[in-house]
């Protein structure tokens, strides 16, 4: 701020020159300030690029087990196979990339379904209130009373297990907790002054949700969306570990972990530790990114 003072005989003149930093730059600065989140984002980007580009630059057989008969199974790391081979003769490093394509893609798609359904359900329940909120929340309580992992196992056992079914099952059953968080925001925002003013001026409910409730809930929505992607990857891997993941010849990180544990007692550490490290770091990194995204949408950290 620049202040210019006049002579004693004249009125005091104040010249104000305040430059407000653009909103996107403020948010970028807040995110960059979180070094752990920056490192996490870099790791997730690198792993994603590795999963989709490594098979192009270093193609390996990952689908035809008959072609591995001339390959040494459970071979230790070497120059030709940097992480060795697994119990089926597949290159372990290429296997991590191959499984990562499915784990990341399915986790992202299931997470998107989760946050879309949870946001709509929570906003409608919280904003309309009354009987609508009571019925919707009691229904949600009934859903939450069902053990989540057992529900996934039951659905995948009853129906024919496909990639699309995995996405839909994880996405359409993982939004219950998200809906309760978004509902809390809607309950609060609908009673604030600007929402009441819009209602008194004749604004329709959907207009208030679109122009007031949704924009002021974006912090929690973005945060919950990020965590939903991490949870979807985690649950997909849990299903794969239980033998209910991606159908062969495709694979995912959970299936690789399950197969690796069977060989760990034989000393074949390269079949479990590398994929476990990649998987755990991806889930943890996405959670750290979610924490940083919550901060960049925090109103108190933004200059007006």
Buried (B, 14 or more C-beta within 10 A) or exposed (E): EEEEEEEEEEEEEEEEEEEEEEEEEBBEEBBEEBEEBBEBBEBBEEBBEBBBEBBEEEEBBBEEEEEBEEBEBBBEBEEEBBBBBBBBBBBBBBBBBBBBBBBBBBBBBBBBBBBBBBBBBBBBBBBBBEEEBEEBBEEBEEBEEEEBEEEBBEBBEEEEBEBEBBBBBBBEBBBBBBBBBBBBBBBBBBEEEEBEEBBEEEBEBEEBBEBBBBEBBEBBBBBBBBBBBBBBBBBBBBBBBBEBBBBEEBBBBBBBBBBBEEBEEEEBBBBBEBBBEBBEBBBBBBBBBBBBBBBBBEEEEBEE
